[in-house]
Amino acid sequence: MQQEKVDFIIIGGGALGTFHAFHALENGLSVRLFEKNNRPQGSSVQNFGQVVPSGMNLKWQNFGRRSLQIYKDLQSKVDITLRPNGSVYIASNEEEMTLIEELHQINRQNDYTSILMTKEECLQKFEGLRADYCRGALFFPEEATVESREMIHRVLSFLTSEKGLIYQPSTLIREITQANGECSVIDHNGKVYTASKVLICNGYELKVLYPELFAQSDLEVVKLQMLQTISQPSQKVLGNILTGLTVRRYESFQECPSYSAIKEKEDAEALWKKWGVHILFKQCPDGSFIIGDSHEYADAINADDLGFDLYSEINEYMLEEAKKIFNLETWAIQKEWFGLYSQCKTQDIFKHTLGNDIHILTGIGGKGMTGGAGFAESHVQELFSL
């Protein structure tokens, strides 16, 4: 039995799929969104929940800044767990201080507010920060955190109850065809759904639809390890806490004049390079801290090689490094997990169109929670010539 036709079918209920639905609905389009799991379980719920445009190049910083506006507007209508407490990059030595000072000047040119902080100001603002680690910091007051295990679910519920989204979880799409200006989508039960356009936001799921296309692409899958302490509500550390290794990793710092020379002096054999570690902290509303993360990589065709194991030596190393930065009341761990996402080796995002009206969008990398909402707005306008 064929279901009623809509303007737009979206496959995948993560940040990209959800916010494409949001913007399409805002523009008066009818939308049906499919999610293969009973709830989204991919990159958009496995991550830190840090909304940090400050870490991105100018193109994606602009998308991230727009995402912040979208999130704040949504938060005024429904609790999506947004907490606008800012982000801080804490430098541990003079090289990292040089980079944050240079980024501060770049931000001024881009009209993005950032504030240089002295060591003393940092120690006063961030409870437990170690004086022997901190040299100074760069603070972004406009940035925010979300609780990633809840946020997307709450947005989907809001769109379904208030905006007319037709949301179908636990529905695997196995085939898509197009003919006579119409797209037909067939689910695992053989039901057929039609739309003017289809968008596939498949994240790191590269085997169900068009696997041969992804196998020949420059997509790779990234595996990250993260930890969460037990609750310690009497210690308060607000905002996104990013540290010296983050300064050495994030794209925005690559635009700094001193970046290349500083990177050349790094120890190529260091464990943080081997495991792709940079140390981040985020305190959750219950007082627990999320700490991470590491990065392992595999080409799309070899993604299974990443496996499902958590490596204790990586987690132990991250905790050792974290203890050099903060004194927490307890380092007792209640959860350990890994997250996955896909990214491109040579592009900032994977976009591909089959025929005229079947569109594939994935490989946004670690930018989805920060830049996805803003990017989706411009992409919907592009797809529908709005």
Sine and cosine of phi, psi and omega as CSV:
sin_phi,cos_phi,sin_psi,cos_psi,sin_omega,cos_omega
0.00,0.00,0.79,-0.62,-0.01,-1.00
-1.00,0.07,0.72,-0.69,-0.03,-1.00
-1.00,0.07,0.26,-0.97,-0.01,-1.00
-0.86,0.51,0.69,-0.72,-0.02,-1.00
-0.94,0.33,0.61,-0.79,0.11,-0.99
-0.84,-0.54,0.16,-0.99,0.03,-1.00
-0.95,0.32,-0.60,0.80,-0.24,-0.97
-0.58,-0.81,0.84,-0.54,0.16,-0.99
-0.96,-0.29,0.74,-0.67,0.03,-1.00
-0.87,-0.50,0.71,-0.70,0.01,-1.00
-0.92,-0.40,0.92,-0.38,-0.02,-1.00
0.89,-0.46,0.86,-0.50,-0.12,-0.99
-0.98,-0.22,0.41,0.91,0.09,-1.00
-0.98,0.18,-0.27,-0.96,-0.08,-1.00
-0.87,0.50,-0.70,0.71,-0.02,-1.00
-0.90,0.43,-0.76,0.65,-0.01,-1.00
-0.90,0.44,-0.69,0.72,-0.05,-1.00
-0.90,0.44,-0.67,0.74,-0.05,-1.00
-0.99,0.15,-0.35,0.94,0.24,-0.97
-0.90,0.43,-0.67,0.74,0.06,-1.00
-0.88,0.47,-0.70,0.72,0.00,-1.00
-0.83,0.56,-0.77,0.63,-0.07,-1.00
-0.95,0.31,-0.56,0.83,0.07,-1.00
-0.90,0.44,-0.70,0.72,0.03,-1.00
-0.90,0.44,-0.63,0.77,0.02,-1.00
-0.88,0.47,-0.43,0.90,0.01,-1.00
-0.99,-0.11,0.26,0.97,0.12,-0.99
0.99,0.14,0.22,0.98,0.01,-1.00
-1.00,0.03,0.48,-0.88,0.11,-0.99
-1.00,0.02,0.68,-0.73,-0.17,-0.99
-0.71,-0.70,0.70,-0.71,0.16,-0.99
-0.86,-0.50,0.82,-0.58,-0.05,-1.00
-0.88,-0.47,0.79,-0.62,0.02,-1.00
-0.96,-0.28,0.66,-0.75,0.11,-0.99
-0.75,-0.66,0.80,-0.60,-0.11,-0.99
-0.94,0.34,-0.46,0.89,0.03,-1.00
-1.00,-0.07,0.21,-0.98,0.04,-1.00
-0.93,0.37,-0.40,0.92,0.17,-0.99
-0.58,-0.81,0.51,-0.86,0.09,-1.00
-0.82,0.57,0.73,-0.69,-0.07,-1.00
-0.76,-0.65,0.12,0.99,-0.10,-0.99
-1.00,0.02,-0.52,-0.85,-0.13,-0.99
-0.80,0.60,-0.58,0.81,-0.12,-0.99
-0.95,0.32,-0.24,0.97,0.08,-1.00
-0.90,-0.43,-0.08,1.00,-0.05,-1.00
-1.00,-0.09,-0.10,0.99,-0.20,-0.98
-1.00,-0.10,-0.05,-1.00,-0.05,-1.00
-0.93,0.36,-0.55,0.83,-0.14,-0.99
0.99,0.12,0.49,0.87,0.06,-1.00
-0.99,-0.16,0.82,-0.58,0.02,-1.00
-0.98,-0.22,0.99,-0.14,-0.24,-0.97
-0.77,-0.64,0.97,0.26,0.11,-0.99
-0.83,0.56,-0.45,0.89,-0.02,-1.00
-0.86,0.51,-0.39,0.92,-0.05,-1.00
-1.00,0.02,0.00,1.00,-0.16,-0.99
-0.94,-0.35,0.32,-0.95,0.10,-0.99
-0.92,0.38,0.15,-0.99,-0.18,-0.98
-0.86,0.51,-0.66,0.75,0.00,-1.00
-0.84,0.54,-0.77,0.64,-0.07,-1.00
-0.99,0.15,-0.39,0.92,0.14,-0.99
-0.88,0.47,-0.65,0.76,0.03,-1.00
-0.90,0.43,-0.67,0.74,0.08,-1.00
-0.89,0.46,-0.64,0.76,0.00,-1.00
-0.91,0.40,-0.63,0.78,0.03,-1.00
-0.91,0.41,-0.61,0.79,0.07,-1.00
-0.92,0.39,-0.61,0.79,0.05,-1.00
-0.86,0.51,-0.67,0.74,0.03,-1.00
-0.85,0.53,-0.67,0.74,0.03,-1.00
-0.89,0.45,-0.68,0.74,0.01,-1.00
-0.89,0.45,-0.71,0.70,0.00,-1.00
-0.87,0.49,-0.70,0.72,-0.02,-1.00
-0.91,0.42,-0.62,0.78,0.06,-1.00
-0.91,0.42,-0.68,0.74,0.04,-1.00
-0.89,0.45,-0.67,0.74,-0.02,-1.00
-0.87,0.49,-0.48,0.88,0.03,-1.00
-0.95,0.30,-0.26,0.97,0.00,-1.00
-0.96,-0.27,-0.54,0.84,-0.05,-1.00
-0.43,-0.90,0.57,-0.82,-0.03,-1.00
-0.96,0.27,0.97,-0.26,0.06,-1.00
-0.98,-0.20,0.27,0.96,0.07,-1.00
0.97,0.23,0.27,0.96,-0.04,-1.00
-0.93,0.36,0.75,-0.66,0.08,-1.00
-0.77,-0.64,0.96,-0.26,-0.10,-0.99
-0.99,0.10,0.95,0.32,-0.05,-1.00
-0.96,-0.27,0.12,0.99,0.10,-1.00
1.00,0.09,0.08,-1.00,0.05,-1.00
-0.76,-0.65,0.53,-0.85,0.05,-1.00
-0.70,-0.71,0.68,-0.73,0.10,-0.99
-0.95,-0.30,0.90,-0.43,-0.09,-1.00
-0.98,-0.18,0.86,-0.51,0.00,-1.00
-1.00,0.06,0.63,-0.77,-0.01,-1.00
-0.96,-0.27,-0.14,0.99,0.01,-1.00
-0.42,-0.91,-0.03,-1.00,-0.10,-1.00
-0.94,0.35,-0.55,0.84,0.05,-1.00
-0.88,0.47,-0.72,0.69,0.01,-1.00
-0.93,0.37,-0.55,0.83,0.10,-0.99
-0.88,0.47,-0.65,0.76,0.04,-1.00
-0.86,0.52,-0.70,0.72,-0.03,-1.00
-0.92,0.40,-0.66,0.75,-0.02,-1.00
-0.95,0.32,-0.52,0.85,0.08,-1.00
-0.92,0.39,-0.65,0.76,0.03,-1.00
-0.92,0.38,-0.64,0.77,0.03,-1.00
-0.91,0.41,-0.58,0.81,0.06,-1.00
-0.84,0.54,-0.67,0.74,0.03,-1.00
-0.92,0.39,-0.64,0.76,0.05,-1.00
-0.88,0.48,-0.67,0.74,0.01,-1.00
-0.88,0.47,-0.61,0.79,0.03,-1.00
-0.88,0.47,-0.65,0.76,0.03,-1.00
-0.92,0.39,-0.53,0.85,0.00,-1.00
-1.00,0.03,0.01,1.00,-0.01,-1.00
0.86,0.51,0.66,0.75,0.07,-1.00
-0.89,-0.46,0.85,-0.52,-0.14,-0.99
-0.92,0.39,0.81,-0.58,0.17,-0.99
-0.61,-0.79,0.48,-0.88,-0.11,-0.99
-0.77,-0.64,0.85,-0.53,0.11,-0.99
-0.96,0.28,0.70,-0.71,0.00,-1.00
-0.86,-0.51,0.65,-0.76,0.10,-0.99
-0.97,0.24,0.21,-0.98,0.06,-1.00
-0.84,0.55,-0.70,0.71,-0.05,-1.00
-0.90,0.44,-0.66,0.75,0.03,-1.00
-0.90,0.44,-0.63,0.77,0.02,-1.00
-0.89,0.45,-0.73,0.69,-0.03,-1.00
-0.90,0.44,-0.52,0.85,0.02,-1.00
-0.97,0.26,-0.59,0.81,-0.10,-0.99
-0.99,0.12,-0.57,0.82,-0.14,-0.99
-0.92,-0.40,0.98,-0.18,-0.09,-1.00
-0.88,0.47,0.81,-0.59,0.03,-1.00
1.00,-0.09,-0.15,0.99,0.03,-1.00
-0.89,0.45,0.72,-0.69,-0.09,-1.00
-0.99,0.13,0.75,-0.66,-0.02,-1.00
-0.91,0.41,-0.51,0.86,-0.02,-1.00
-0.98,0.20,-0.12,0.99,0.09,-1.00
-0.99,-0.12,-0.73,0.68,-0.22,-0.98
-0.98,0.19,0.73,-0.69,0.15,-0.99
-0.93,-0.37,-0.36,0.93,-0.05,-1.00
0.35,-0.94,-0.03,-1.00,-0.08,-1.00
-0.35,-0.94,0.22,-0.98,0.11,-0.99
-0.83,-0.55,0.84,-0.55,-0.12,-0.99
-0.93,-0.37,0.69,-0.72,0.02,-1.00
-0.90,-0.44,0.99,-0.16,-0.15,-0.99
-0.94,0.33,-0.31,0.95,-0.09,-1.00
-1.00,0.10,-0.19,0.98,-0.15,-0.99
-1.00,0.09,0.12,-0.99,-0.23,-0.97
-0.49,-0.87,0.21,-0.98,0.16,-0.99
-0.88,-0.47,0.42,-0.91,0.20,-0.98
-0.73,-0.68,0.31,-0.95,0.11,-0.99
-1.00,-0.06,0.98,-0.17,-0.19,-0.98
-0.90,0.44,-0.42,0.91,0.02,-1.00
-0.96,0.27,-0.18,0.98,-0.02,-1.00
-0.87,-0.49,-0.51,0.86,-0.25,-0.97
-0.86,0.51,-0.80,0.60,-0.06,-1.00
-0.89,0.46,-0.63,0.78,0.02,-1.00
-0.88,0.48,-0.64,0.77,-0.01,-1.00
-0.94,0.34,-0.61,0.79,0.05,-1.00
-0.91,0.41,-0.70,0.72,0.03,-1.00
-0.87,0.49,-0.67,0.74,0.03,-1.00
-0.89,0.46,-0.67,0.74,0.03,-1.00
-0.89,0.45,-0.70,0.71,-0.01,-1.00
-0.91,0.42,-0.57,0.82,0.01,-1.00
-0.95,0.31,-0.70,0.71,-0.09,-1.00
-0.99,0.14,-0.50,0.87,-0.15,-0.99
-0.92,-0.40,-0.38,0.92,-0.15,-0.99
-0.88,-0.48,-0.01,1.00,0.09,-1.00
1.00,0.07,0.26,0.97,0.07,-1.00
-0.90,0.43,0.72,-0.69,0.17,-0.99
-1.00,-0.04,0.97,-0.25,-0.12,-0.99
-0.94,-0.33,0.81,-0.58,-0.04,-1.00
-0.80,-0.60,1.00,0.00,0.11,-0.99
-0.97,0.26,0.09,-1.00,0.01,-1.00
0.80,0.60,0.60,0.80,-0.03,-1.00
-0.75,-0.66,0.93,-0.36,0.01,-1.00
-1.00,-0.04,0.81,-0.58,0.07,-1.00
-1.00,-0.02,0.82,-0.58,-0.09,-1.00
-0.93,-0.37,-0.22,0.98,-0.02,-1.00
-0.37,-0.93,0.57,-0.82,0.07,-1.00
-0.70,-0.72,0.72,-0.70,0.07,-1.00
-0.76,-0.65,0.27,-0.96,0.08,-1.00
-0.59,-0.81,0.66,-0.75,0.02,-1.00
-0.30,-0.96,0.60,-0.80,0.07,-1.00
0.81,0.59,0.66,0.75,0.06,-1.00
0.95,0.31,0.33,0.94,-0.04,-1.00
-0.69,-0.73,0.65,-0.76,0.06,-1.00
-0.98,-0.21,0.67,-0.74,0.06,-1.00
-0.88,-0.47,0.76,-0.65,-0.03,-1.00
-0.89,-0.45,0.77,-0.64,-0.06,-1.00
-0.90,-0.44,0.80,-0.60,-0.03,-1.00
-1.00,-0.04,-0.07,-1.00,-0.10,-0.99
-0.92,0.38,-0.29,0.96,0.07,-1.00
-1.00,-0.10,0.03,1.00,-0.01,-1.00
1.00,0.06,0.07,1.00,0.05,-1.00
-0.95,0.33,0.58,-0.81,-0.05,-1.00
-0.92,-0.39,0.72,-0.70,0.03,-1.00
-0.80,-0.60,0.60,-0.80,-0.05,-1.00
-0.84,-0.55,0.45,-0.89,0.00,-1.00
-0.36,-0.93,0.29,-0.96,0.09,-1.00
-0.95,0.31,-0.62,0.79,-0.01,-1.00
-0.65,-0.76,0.49,-0.87,0.06,-1.00
-0.81,-0.58,0.68,-0.73,0.09,-1.00
-0.83,-0.55,0.79,-0.61,0.02,-1.00
-0.96,-0.26,0.92,-0.38,0.07,-1.00
-0.93,-0.37,0.99,0.15,-0.24,-0.97
-1.00,-0.07,0.01,1.00,0.06,-1.00
0.84,0.55,-0.82,-0.58,0.02,-1.00
-0.99,-0.16,0.15,0.99,0.07,-1.00
-0.99,0.11,0.98,-0.17,-0.16,-0.99
-0.90,-0.43,0.29,0.96,-0.10,-1.00
-0.90,-0.44,-0.33,0.94,-0.15,-0.99
-0.99,0.12,-0.81,0.59,0.00,-1.00
-0.93,-0.36,0.78,-0.63,0.09,-1.00
0.81,0.58,0.74,0.68,-0.03,-1.00
-0.89,0.47,-0.53,0.85,0.00,-1.00
-0.91,0.41,-0.55,0.84,0.05,-1.00
-0.91,0.42,-0.72,0.69,-0.03,-1.00
-0.94,0.35,-0.55,0.83,0.00,-1.00
-0.90,0.44,-0.47,0.88,-0.01,-1.00
-1.00,-0.09,0.02,1.00,-0.07,-1.00
-1.00,0.02,0.00,-1.00,0.08,-1.00
-0.99,-0.12,0.33,0.94,0.04,-1.00
-0.94,0.33,0.59,-0.81,0.18,-0.98
-0.72,-0.69,0.38,-0.93,0.03,-1.00
-0.95,-0.30,0.68,-0.74,-0.04,-1.00
-0.90,-0.43,0.71,-0.70,0.01,-1.00
-0.92,-0.40,0.78,-0.62,-0.04,-1.00
-0.86,-0.51,0.65,-0.76,0.11,-0.99
-0.96,-0.27,0.66,-0.75,-0.02,-1.00
-0.65,-0.76,0.36,-0.93,0.00,-1.00
-0.71,-0.71,0.37,-0.93,0.07,-1.00
-0.69,-0.72,0.81,-0.59,0.02,-1.00
-0.97,0.25,0.16,-0.99,0.17,-0.99
-0.95,0.30,0.23,-0.97,-0.04,-1.00
-0.90,0.43,0.67,-0.74,0.10,-1.00
-0.60,-0.80,0.94,0.33,-0.19,-0.98
-0.93,0.38,-0.28,0.96,-0.02,-1.00
-0.98,0.21,-0.25,0.97,0.09,-1.00
-0.98,-0.19,0.79,-0.62,-0.06,-1.00
-0.89,-0.46,0.88,-0.47,0.07,-1.00
-0.77,-0.64,0.97,-0.23,-0.14,-0.99
-1.00,0.03,0.56,-0.83,0.15,-0.99
1.00,-0.01,-0.07,-1.00,0.06,-1.00
-1.00,0.06,0.85,-0.53,-0.01,-1.00
-0.97,-0.26,0.92,-0.39,0.02,-1.00
-0.89,-0.46,0.55,-0.84,-0.23,-0.97
-0.83,-0.56,-0.18,-0.98,-0.13,-0.99
-0.85,0.53,-0.63,0.78,0.02,-1.00
-0.93,0.38,-0.46,0.89,0.09,-1.00
-0.93,0.37,-0.66,0.76,0.06,-1.00
-0.84,0.55,-0.57,0.82,-0.01,-1.00
-0.99,0.13,-0.09,1.00,-0.11,-0.99
-0.90,-0.44,-0.66,0.75,-0.21,-0.98
-0.94,0.33,0.51,-0.86,-0.12,-0.99
-0.86,0.51,-0.62,0.78,-0.08,-1.00
-0.85,0.53,-0.58,0.82,-0.03,-1.00
-0.96,0.28,-0.31,0.95,0.05,-1.00
-0.92,0.38,-0.28,0.96,0.05,-1.00
-1.00,0.09,-0.08,1.00,-0.02,-1.00
-0.98,0.22,0.63,-0.78,-0.04,-1.00
-0.84,0.54,-0.55,0.84,-0.07,-1.00
-1.00,-0.01,-0.02,1.00,-0.17,-0.99
-0.87,0.49,-0.79,0.61,-0.09,-1.00
-0.87,0.50,-0.71,0.71,-0.02,-1.00
-0.90,0.44,-0.62,0.79,0.02,-1.00
-0.93,0.37,-0.66,0.75,0.00,-1.00
-0.90,0.43,-0.56,0.83,-0.03,-1.00
-0.90,0.44,-0.42,0.91,-0.05,-1.00
-1.00,0.04,-0.08,1.00,-0.04,-1.00
-0.95,0.32,0.48,-0.87,0.04,-1.00
-0.96,0.28,0.92,-0.38,-0.05,-1.00
-0.91,0.42,-0.33,0.94,-0.04,-1.00
-0.99,-0.11,0.03,1.00,-0.04,-1.00
-0.88,0.48,0.58,-0.82,-0.03,-1.00
-0.90,0.44,-0.56,0.83,0.01,-1.00
-0.91,0.42,-0.48,0.88,0.09,-1.00
-0.97,0.23,-0.67,0.74,-0.01,-1.00
-0.85,0.53,-0.68,0.74,-0.08,-1.00
-0.98,-0.22,0.08,1.00,0.03,-1.00
0.88,0.48,0.67,0.74,-0.10,-1.00
-1.00,-0.01,0.72,-0.70,0.35,-0.94
-0.66,-0.75,0.57,-0.82,-0.21,-0.98
-0.99,-0.12,0.86,-0.52,0.04,-1.00
-0.85,-0.52,0.50,-0.87,0.11,-0.99
-0.77,-0.64,0.61,-0.79,0.21,-0.98
-0.56,-0.83,0.82,-0.57,0.05,-1.00
-1.00,0.03,0.77,-0.64,0.00,-1.00
-0.99,0.10,0.26,-0.96,0.00,-1.00
-0.84,0.54,-0.46,0.89,0.00,-1.00
-0.99,0.13,0.01,1.00,0.02,-1.00
1.00,-0.09,-0.15,0.99,0.06,-1.00
-0.97,0.25,0.33,-0.94,0.03,-1.00
-0.90,-0.43,0.72,-0.69,0.20,-0.98
-1.00,-0.05,0.73,-0.68,-0.06,-1.00
-0.75,-0.66,0.64,-0.77,0.05,-1.00
0.05,-1.00,-0.27,-0.96,-0.11,0.99
-0.65,-0.76,0.11,-0.99,0.00,-1.00
-0.89,-0.45,0.15,-0.99,-0.03,-1.00
-0.59,-0.80,0.85,-0.52,0.17,-0.99
-0.88,-0.48,0.50,-0.87,-0.15,-0.99
-0.77,-0.64,0.56,-0.83,0.12,-0.99
-0.49,-0.87,0.64,-0.77,0.08,-1.00
-0.85,0.53,0.45,-0.89,-0.06,-1.00
-0.78,0.62,-0.67,0.74,-0.07,-1.00
-0.94,0.35,-0.34,0.94,-0.03,-1.00
-0.91,-0.41,0.38,0.92,-0.11,-0.99
-0.86,0.51,-0.51,0.86,-0.01,-1.00
-0.89,0.46,-0.37,0.93,-0.02,-1.00
-0.91,0.42,-0.33,0.94,0.03,-1.00
-0.92,0.39,-0.44,0.90,0.08,-1.00
0.93,0.36,-0.12,-0.99,-0.04,-1.00
-0.88,-0.48,0.17,0.98,-0.05,-1.00
-0.99,0.14,0.56,-0.83,0.24,-0.97
-0.99,-0.14,0.76,-0.65,-0.05,-1.00
-0.99,-0.10,0.91,-0.42,-0.09,-1.00
-0.89,0.45,-0.53,0.85,-0.02,-1.00
-0.92,0.40,-0.51,0.86,0.06,-1.00
-0.94,0.33,-0.73,0.69,0.01,-1.00
-0.89,0.45,-0.64,0.77,0.02,-1.00
-0.91,0.43,-0.64,0.77,0.04,-1.00
-0.90,0.43,-0.69,0.72,0.00,-1.00
-0.89,0.46,-0.64,0.77,0.03,-1.00
-0.91,0.41,-0.64,0.77,0.05,-1.00
-0.86,0.50,-0.70,0.72,0.00,-1.00
-0.94,0.35,-0.62,0.78,0.01,-1.00
-0.89,0.46,-0.60,0.80,-0.01,-1.00
-0.93,0.37,-0.33,0.95,0.08,-1.00
-0.98,0.21,-0.24,0.97,-0.11,-0.99
-0.97,-0.26,-0.70,0.72,-0.04,-1.00
-0.80,-0.61,0.52,-0.85,0.26,-0.96
-0.98,-0.18,0.94,-0.33,0.08,-1.00
-0.99,-0.13,0.37,-0.93,0.03,-1.00
-0.88,0.48,-0.61,0.80,0.04,-1.00
-0.49,-0.87,0.53,-0.85,0.09,-1.00
-0.95,-0.31,0.26,0.97,0.04,-1.00
-0.89,0.46,0.75,-0.67,-0.11,-0.99
-0.98,-0.22,0.74,-0.67,0.06,-1.00
-0.98,-0.22,-0.42,0.91,-0.04,-1.00
-0.60,-0.80,0.60,-0.80,0.17,-0.99
-0.71,-0.70,0.69,-0.73,-0.01,-1.00
-0.42,-0.91,0.21,-0.98,0.18,-0.98
-0.87,-0.50,0.47,-0.88,0.11,-0.99
-0.88,-0.48,0.36,-0.93,0.04,-1.00
-0.79,-0.61,0.54,-0.84,0.24,-0.97
-0.50,-0.87,0.30,-0.95,0.07,-1.00
-0.96,-0.29,0.52,-0.85,0.07,-1.00
-0.52,-0.85,0.25,-0.97,0.04,-1.00
-0.99,-0.14,0.51,-0.86,0.04,-1.00
-0.99,0.16,-0.51,0.86,-0.13,-0.99
-0.85,-0.53,-0.06,1.00,0.00,-1.00
-0.76,-0.65,0.23,-0.97,0.02,-1.00
-1.00,0.05,-0.28,0.96,0.04,-1.00
-0.30,-0.95,0.48,-0.88,0.01,-1.00
-1.00,-0.09,0.90,-0.44,0.05,-1.00
-0.82,-0.58,0.76,-0.65,0.00,-1.00
-0.53,-0.85,0.64,-0.77,0.01,-1.00
-0.86,-0.51,0.74,-0.67,0.08,-1.00
-0.96,-0.28,0.83,-0.55,-0.12,-0.99
0.90,0.44,-0.72,-0.69,0.02,-1.00
-0.95,-0.33,-0.40,0.92,-0.27,-0.96
-0.75,-0.66,0.12,0.99,0.12,-0.99
-0.95,-0.31,0.91,-0.42,-0.12,-0.99
-0.89,-0.46,0.68,-0.73,0.02,-1.00
-0.91,-0.42,0.73,-0.69,-0.02,-1.00
-0.63,-0.78,0.91,-0.41,0.03,-1.00
-0.39,-0.92,-0.18,-0.98,0.06,-1.00
0.92,0.38,0.52,0.86,0.02,-1.00
-0.98,0.22,-0.13,0.99,0.04,-1.00
0.93,0.36,-0.60,-0.80,-0.01,-1.00
-1.00,0.08,0.28,0.96,-0.10,-1.00
-0.99,-0.13,-0.05,1.00,-0.18,-0.98
-0.89,0.46,-0.75,0.66,-0.04,-1.00
-0.93,0.37,-0.54,0.84,-0.01,-1.00
-1.00,0.09,-0.76,0.65,-0.15,-0.99
-0.97,-0.22,-0.19,0.98,-0.13,-0.99
-0.88,0.48,-0.68,0.74,-0.06,-1.00
-0.91,0.41,-0.67,0.74,0.02,-1.00
-0.94,0.34,-0.65,0.76,0.05,-1.00
-0.89,0.45,-0.67,0.74,-0.03,-1.00
-0.86,0.51,-0.60,0.80,0.01,-1.00
-0.86,0.51,-0.76,0.65,-0.02,-1.00
-0.94,0.34,-0.54,0.84,-0.03,-1.00
-0.95,0.32,-0.63,0.78,0.08,-1.00
-0.88,0.48,-0.67,0.74,0.04,-1.00
-0.88,0.47,-0.62,0.78,0.03,-1.00
-0.93,0.38,-0.73,0.69,-0.08,-1.00
-0.90,0.44,-0.62,0.79,-0.11,-0.99
-0.96,-0.30,0.19,0.98,0.03,-1.00
0.78,0.62,0.72,0.69,-0.05,-1.00
-0.99,0.10,0.00,0.00,0.00,0.00
